């Protein structure tokens, strides 16, 4: 993403925080084995979801095409293990995506922020 990364330890995982060139903060939640199990973003622009979701991007696209549901600028999708949530308005976007089965023991989805 061409940005500096700040690593913050958590309980059973670490958080890698970076800021993209457009001012959006992105956090990757990483297991001790080095696998990203969640991402969170907040900023004036939505990030490149293809880059952010990696191998799960196609699942996201498929779920989005089949859902047709957005409520008050908020989207919540579930596709198998993948949970995707985003919302916002012009110049203020926030979202997260995570794999339910990969959340560390004792950590719920509420830690992804």
N, C-alpha and C positions, 0 to 999 in steps of 0.2 A: 504493500500500500504506500510505499515511499514515505514513511513517517517514523519518528522515534517511538520506541515502545517502552512503556513503564510497566514493570512486573510487580504485582502486589500479591503476597501470599494469602491464601484463605485456608479454611479448614478442609483438607483433603483435596485441594485444587489450588491453582493460581489464576490470577486475572491479569491478562496482558492488555494494557490500555494504550490506544494510539489515537492520533487525530489525523484525519485525512486532509489533503490540501485545501478542501472546501470548508473546513471548520467543524466537521462532524466527528464526534468522539465515538470510538468503537471499542468495545471490550470483548475479548475472547476469554472464555472460561475453559481452562485447560486442566486435564487430569494429570496425575503424577506420571502416567505413561506417555504424556505428550499429545494426547488426543483432545481436540476441541469438542466439547459437548454442548456448548451454548455460545451465542453471540448476542450482544446488546448494542444499540446505537441510539444516539441523540444528537440533533444538530439542525442546522439550517437546510441541509440537503439530505435526501435519502442516499444511502451508500449503494455501491454496485452489488446488487444481491447475487448475481452470478458468482462474483469473486467471494463474497461473504459466506454463501451457503455451500459453495463447492459442489461436491458429489450429490448433495441433497437439493440442488436447484431445480432439477427436473421434477422431483416430487412436489416441490412448492408450486411450480407452474401448473402441474396437473391438478393439484388440489384447488388452486385459485380458479382455474378454468371451470371446474365442476361445482364450485360452491355458489358463486354468484351472490355471496352475502357480504355486504359491508354495512355497518351501522354507524351513522354519525361520524364518518371518516375513520372508523376503526375496523380493522380486519382481524379475524381470528380463524385460523385454519388448523386442522389436524389431519395429518396424512401418515397413518401408521404410527411410527415412533416420533415423527417430527411434529412439533408444535410451533406455529408461526403467528406472531401478533405484531401489528403495527398500526400507527395512526398519526395524526397530525394535521397540520395545515401549512399553508405557504410559509417557508422559512422556519418551520418548527416541526421536525419529524422525530418520532421515537418508535422503537420496535425491539423485538427480541425473537430469537428462534432457539429452540433447544430440543435435545433428544431425551425423551422421558426415561428411557432405560439406562442412560449414561449419567444421570444426575448422581453425584456422590451420595453415599449413605448419610442420612441425617440432613441433607440439604434439599429443600423444596424449590419449586420454580420461583418462589419469592426472592431468592438470593440473586437472581439474574436481573440486575439493574445497574 
